[in-house]
Each structure stands twice: as structure tokens, then as C-alpha cells.
Amino acid sequence: MNLLFFLSGSSISFAKEEVISLLDSSSKKYETVYAEGQLLIVKISKPDISFLSRLGLTHFVLDIVSDLVVDETFNKLLSKIEWGLYLNVDRTFKVRVKNKDNKEYGNLELIIAKSISKYFEDKIKADLTNPSDEIIGVIFKKRIFIGKKIFERNKKDFNKRKPQLRPFFSPTSIDPRIARAMINISQAQNEILDPFTGTGGILIEAGLIGLNTYGIDIEEKSVIGTKTNLSNYGISNYDIRIGDARKIFDIFGRRFESIVTDAPYGRSTKIDKDKEKMYIDCFSSILESFKRRCVIGLDREYPFDEIGFRIENIYSFRVHKSLTRYFHILSR
Ligand SMILES: C[S@@+](CC[C@H](N)C(=O)[O-])C[C@H]1O[C@@H](n2cnc3c(N)ncnc32)[C@H](O)[C@@H]1O
């Protein structure tokens, strides 16, 4: 089974890291077949695709039916596709082609739909508004990757969770898609701790994919606000405590599978006068409190290796003119 992940264009490498981290953590056997632009194609031998519903930075995933060059051979090769392996006469279908504006290829949606109808001897029905199955073609560098859609990210749901729409709001909170990707990159299967919970933006995304959520914040209003926000999105499996991130082990008395956080920085966050000392103490406390992986956001690259972490990767995101966030992927 070859899966095509159509990655978010604004953060391609982070989106790719999210997919690969999920595949690695689920110990599936897989092989990257193609990775260019927004496309990531992965061959999976034993397909268990339940993990796809966790994705934050992938627009959709296709089970690839065929990969064709768009030239004079196209129609002939299209007619050889065994559509019966992917579609069913008892169900309806729709064909959608991405980047179809390239007029030189003609109306590829119609051409593919006709080929499907012909295969099923006109017995299969198209439904453009509410199809049971969707065939998507992605044109990229003169090729078209055709596949059956097996996952599509729910854009509306993510938009409903934007920071400004939550009951307890702070402008420093991270976009929910990015927060979701951070959690997936942490490879957590059971639980997440955010030691600077703020408004709970990271914990909301963790709770929605069924992880137990744990949080610490030094301010009582953030603890109350995080609980309000989590409840607002129907999340009840949380334990949020007032405390100092320098003392994670004292607060919870145990280590956590993964720690995902956006550390305090900038003018809108209340932080200690001696920021550098605070960072060293908090990050040392994080180092002794996680088992698997950490993802830590900061407004600059930080030498986590000097504290004892292993830096696996660093990704940067420009938020606005005066803020770029750096996400550090850390292990031991
Ligand atoms: C950058 S915000 C976290 C943003 C968060 N990811 C969100 O979605 O809202 C930083 C938070 O860290 C808290 N904080 C600052 N210093 C702390 C410390 N030493 N221990 C625990 N929390 C702290 C602040 O009260 C603030 O709520």
C-alpha cells in the first residue's frame, strides 16, 4: 500500500517530521518512496491507518491507485486501472484534481470520472456534494498521482479552536495545527505534560486525540483558564496544577511519557527577571521528567545539548516581524 500525504504548504518539513514521527512511534514497517514539495509518499506493508486521524499538518492522505505521466499515453493507461479494487457500484464517487488550472491537460476530473464510469459499465453513480468515496488526482511535475482519499483533515474543526475563539485567551498561544504536530512529533501514545500550560493550547490538541493531559503554570489564572478551555472542548482527562516548572518532579512525583511546551518569552508573557537562569533550571527539570521525547518552542535556538538533551532537530516558524518560533525536537 502506497500512501500519499499532501502536506501543509506553509510548514512542509515540520509536516513531514509529524508523519514520520507517527510512523516511527507506531513501529510500522514503512519506506519513504518519494518526498518532494508538498508530497510525501510512503510504502507501508501492514496497513493500520488509524493513526491518520491524529494528523495536524497534512491536508489529506491518498491510497495511491496509479501514478501516471500526463502525455499522449495517459488515456490508455487510465483505462487499465482496476477501479474495482478501490470503488464499488453500491457506493457513489467524486473525482477532484488538485492544480488542475494547468489547461494543457484538459479537464482531467472529467476524463478520470469517465474512465471510472466505463470500468463499471455506467452502473456506478457520481455524487458531487456528498460522495461515499473520493478519488483525488494531484498534478506534480508533469505527473498525476491518483488515489482514493482515506483521510482529510477537518479544517473547520481546527479553525474553531484558534486561540482567539477559546473562552480563556492569550495572543501568545500556538496555532492548533502546529500544536497537534508538536504532540505527534513527541511520539506520545498515552500522556503529555505541558509545564508552561498558559491557556492550554497544546493540551487541548493532546486531549482531543485521547491522551491524558497534565499541566503546570505558575499563575493561578492560567490554571483556571486552561481547565475552562479544556472543558469547553469536551476534554475531562486532565490534571492541571499551580506550580513552578523548575520543580516538575516535586509537583507530580513521577516522570511523563512526553513533554511538549512553548516556553515563556517575549513581552506578553510574565517571566522571571533572570530569564537565562530560569531557562536552565526549568529545562533541567524537564530533562529529568520525560521518558520518550520532548518538543520545546522558544523564540530562538537554544543549546539544549549543553544541559544534557540530545537535539534531534530544530524547525523555525516566522510568526510575525518580531517573532520567529524555534521548535526543538529533543531526546536523551
Ligand atoms: C508562552 S506561555 C505558554 C503558551 C501556551 N502554550 C498556550 O497555548 O497558551 C507561558 C506560560 O508560562 C507560565 N510560566 C512562566 N514561568 C513559569 C514557571 N517558572 N513555571 C511554570 N509556568 C510558568 C506563564 O504564567 C504563562 O502562562
The ligand as a Gaussian input file, in Angstrom:
#p B3LYP/6-31G(d) Opt

LIG

0 1
 C        4.389000      31.046000      26.312000
 S        3.103000      30.844000      27.524000
 C        2.545000      29.257000      27.142000
 C        1.639000      29.302000      25.980000
 C        0.819000      28.067000      25.864000
 N        1.462000      27.104000      25.007000
 C       -0.575000      28.364000      25.358000
 O       -1.031000      27.742000      24.425000
 O       -1.231000      29.264000      25.888000
 C        3.933000      30.787000      29.007000
 C        3.194000      30.433000      30.319000
 O        4.207000      30.028000      31.211000
 C        3.894000      30.441000      32.529000
 N        5.150000      30.453000      33.323000
 C        6.136000      31.361000      33.311000
 N        7.142000      30.966000      34.137000
 C        6.776000      29.777000      34.671000
 C        7.384000      28.857000      35.560000
 N        8.594000      29.084000      36.078000
 N        6.726000      27.717000      35.840000
 C        5.505000      27.460000      35.337000
 N        4.866000      28.302000      34.495000
 C        5.496000      29.441000      34.151000
 C        3.234000      31.774000      32.375000
 O        2.403000      32.041000      33.504000
 C        2.462000      31.585000      31.049000
 O        1.130000      31.232000      31.324000

